[in-house]
Amino acid sequence: MPRNITSEIDALHRILTVELDHFRRDEAFYSTRTLMRKFNRSRRVVERTLRRLTDDGQIVIEPGIGIFVSHNRNRNHHVIASVHCDWP
């Protein structure tokens, strides 16, 4: 696979991983065509990125029905904790 396609797939994968955080589990995700338009990417790049997201367990593709956020997907939440001790 040419280097520029690989880097496009990597970049889109990172973007879509963040986008998926805005969807609930089992919710319909963007269609291939919508992703192509929204991110100005070729069908080949979008389909390979979707395949990678499927392999990662982040999405489920139902042919003829749509793309859905995986029921098993964990969101990429970051927790920041601060502890203040005020005892003597």
N, C-alpha and C positions, 0 to 999 in steps of 0.2 A: 504494500500500500504506500503510495507516495507520501512523503513527509508532510506536505501542506494539508492533505486530507486528514492525516492522523492528528495533526495539531488542531484542525477545525473540529474534529470529533471530540478531542479532549476538552477544548474550550466550551463547546456546546453541552457536553456532559456536565461540566461544573455548573454552568448556568441553569440547566434543567434540574439538577439536584437541588438547587436553591429554590427554583420555581415550585417544585413539588411540595415544599414546606407550606405553600399557600393553599394546598388542597387537602381535604380530609381523606382518610383511608376509604377505599372503594369508590371514590368520587371520579367522575369522568375527567380525563386530562385532555390537553389540546390534541387535535387531530394532526396527522402528518402534514397536511396542507397548511393548517394554521401555523404550525411550527416553521415551515418553510418560509411563509410570508413574514411572520413576526420576527424571526431572527435572520432573515435574508440568507438562507442556506439552501443548498441543493438537496434534492430528494435523497440522493445517495448518502450524504452526510447525515441527514435527519434519520434515515432508516438505520444506519449503522449505530448512531447514538442511541436510538430507541432499543436496538438489540442489546447494546451494552447495559442500558438501564434495566432491561428485562433480565439479563444474566445476573445483575446485581441484586435482583429481587425488589426493585423499587417500583416497577410498573408491571401490569399484566395487559397483554394485547389480545383482544378477542376479535379475530378476523370477521369483518363485516359488521361488527357492533361498535368497537371503539377501543380506546386506550384508557386504562383505569389505574389509579394509584393502588399499589399492592396493599392488601389487608395487613401484611406483615411488615410494612415499611415503618421504620422509626425515623422520626423527624430529627433534623440536625440542630438540636437545641443546645445552647451553651448556657451553663449555669454559673453565675458569679455570686460568690458568697462573701460576706464581710462579717467578721466577728469582732465585737468590741467588748472587752472585759473592763468592768468598772469597779471591781472589788478592790479593797485595800491591800 
